[in-house]
Amino acid sequence: MNVKLNHGQEEKTVSKIWNFTVAVLFTLSFVVFYVVPASGLVRWLLFLLVLASSLGVFFFLSPLGLSLRGYFKDSWYELNKVVWPARKEALQFTWIVFLFVLLIGVFLWLADSFFSWILYDFVFKR
């Protein structure tokens, strides 16, 4: 039992260390951009280099980034399994939705007009 607790504590500690490293690198990218006296292009290149390194550490070394990367990979796999409609079907469904929204809009306008007529002409007697 103690082994599992120690293992869980070790994972949390490693995760905290990696997250701290990513935060330091991310902050360092802005420090490099605003503090280092260099020309515009060099400043941007240094900024992008340190920012890319922080994202690389996050996505390839930290446990949170690895699980997030796995989630994106699984999502892409599931997205590739989707059967997309043909252009003709998509246009037909678009027109059906457009007409349905138009009909519902007209119905709601008529219902609102009817209830306001009932309310203001018969109940309040303006």
Residue, then its C-alpha position, 0 to 999 in steps of 0.5 A: m500500500n505504501v508503495k502505491l502512495n509513494h509512486g503516486q507522490e512521485e508522479k505528482t512531484v515529477s509532474k510539478i517539476w515539469n510544469f514548473t519548468v514549462a512555466v519558467l521557459f514560457t516566462l523566459s520567452f517574454v523576458v528575452f523578448y522585452v529585456v535582451p537588447a537586440s534587433g527586431l528580427v533577432r529578438w523575435l527569433l529568440f522569443l519564438l525559439v524559447l517559446a517553442s522549447s517551452l511548448g516542446v517540453f510541455f507536449f513531449l516531456s510533461p505528464l500533462g502534456l503527454s496526456l493532452r497530446g494523446y487526447f488530441k491524437d485520439s480525437w484526430y483518429e475519431l474525426n477521421k472515422v466520421v462519414w462526411p456528407a456529399r456536397k449535394e446532401a450538405l446543400q439540401f440539409t442547409w436549405i432544409v434548416f434555413l426553411f425550418v428556421l424561417l418557418i419557426g420565425v414566422f410562427l413565433w412572430l405570429a404567436d407574439s403578435f396574437f398574444s400581444w393583441i390579446l393582452y393589450d386589446f382585451v386585458f389592459k384595454r388601451 
